[in-house]
Amino acid sequence: MATEKPTSVRIRCYDVGFGDCFLLTFAYPSRERHVLIDFGSFPKPKRKSAGNMAAIARHIHATCKGKLTAVVATHRHADHISGFATTKKGDGSGDIIRACEPDVVVQPWTEKLDAAVDSPGPHGFLAADRAHVAALADMDRFRQSLLRRLADPPRGWGSAVRELGFLGEDGLRNAAAVKNLESMAPPKGRRYVFCGAESGLGAVLPGVGVRVLGPPTISQSAAIEAQRKRDDAEFWHILAATAEGGAGAAAGDGGGAGGSPFGARYRRKTGIPGFARWTVSHADKLLRQELLSIVRRMDEYLNNTSVILLFEIGRRKLLFPGDAQIESWSYALSKPEIQTLLAGVDVYKVGHHGSLNATPKARLWGRFRKRNRKETPGRLVTFLSTESGHHGTAKSHTEVPRATLLKALESESRLFRTDVAKQLTKKKGVAFIEHVVKV
């Protein structure tokens, strides 16, 4: 008997604000199968129509008639997994998704903490891989301390406080969501993947090829290995311990759990004389720059753990890279066979909400041969789930979404954007974009 194959794929991109939530519905002659890729939003959306996670969860539950085939959580950033959080009452958005009983849950290998840290693991993780995961835990400790200090920020920090808070909170380990994802699928359906690993999705999606292109393990990627040598695991461990120690030692004088060592309460208490004001101001500036540098490096570190999936249905190819950055892409893009595959991509989920580094211009975007400045059959389709004003600045050319990338997306593809109201369909308190790919 021939393997049943889908006749179409419906891509539904929910408007969660700054975050990702994609529901892929594979239509077979006998039934539909549904795959949810990410479900998160952070910070609070600016758009009134966006970010009602409970309503979106109910809409997903109704769409799939209470049964999800699979869930993919690309990485631990809150704007990708916050919607999976449960509540003590059992009425959270994560509880609703859990009730859909997915057969498979796919996460990056860095989330399989027991295998990566405490044992060699099923794939023989190397010491460098285990150190990589340990560093992620230390980052969480540092972020907690950073957020406590931001409770009393120095005057003049302005946008730095906003960015520090955004990157700090977005990267924190969401315990409820992580725990829910860890046990949402039956044991055989829990997949922790890396480049070249089996996703487990092929078994539940007949006639669909699914390739895992990332993240690489440390041993696979020379770029990530180089990053690890620059930012040795000991760096994150020492940094976390130092931050916690400083917070504890200075508690009560404005330099600890209550705020910054140069915060307003500290100044009021000590009465800084005029001749020392330049010194304190200069120290403020140095501290601000150092903290921003650290949390930006942390943000890149987490994005480079993102799962990259390529779905192949007949001749159609759908690419979902989460927030993968160039370091994570480097291993897959070094392989000629992967380069050939990516050239034929029909649908591209724009990486990291429109960050320039997540869509390498020459090595990725430039290889999509279905880019076209004209509205022609078979033109590349792109999806961008984003909201401006949360990440980076136009002045420093780090704004997300990046203006130059948007220009290329708009001129060379059929672009769907959640921040364009006229593209959204609104039903029962949720807004989404929908596109059907015929196979």
ABEGO torsion letter per residue (X at the ends): XBBBBBABBBBBBBBAEBEBBBBBBBBBAABBBBBBBEBBBOBBBABAABGBAAAAAAAAAAAAGGBBABBBBABABAAAAAAABBBAAGABAAAAAAAAGBABBBBBAAABAAAAAABAEAAGBBAAAAAAAAAAAAAAAAAAAAAAAAABBBBGAEAAAAAAAAAAAAABBBAAAAAAAAAABBAAABBBBBBGBBAGAAAABBGBBBBBAOBBBAAABAAAAAAAAABBAAAAAAAAAAAAAAAAAABGAGABAAEBAABAAAAAAAGBBAAAAAAAAAAAAAAAAAAAAAAAAAAAAAAAABBBBBBBBEABBBBBAEABBAAAAAAAAABAAAAAAAAABABBBBBGGGBAAABBAAAAAAABAABBABBBBGBBBBBBBBBBGABEBAAAGABOBBAAAAAAAAAABBBBBAABAAABBBBGGBBBBBBBBBX
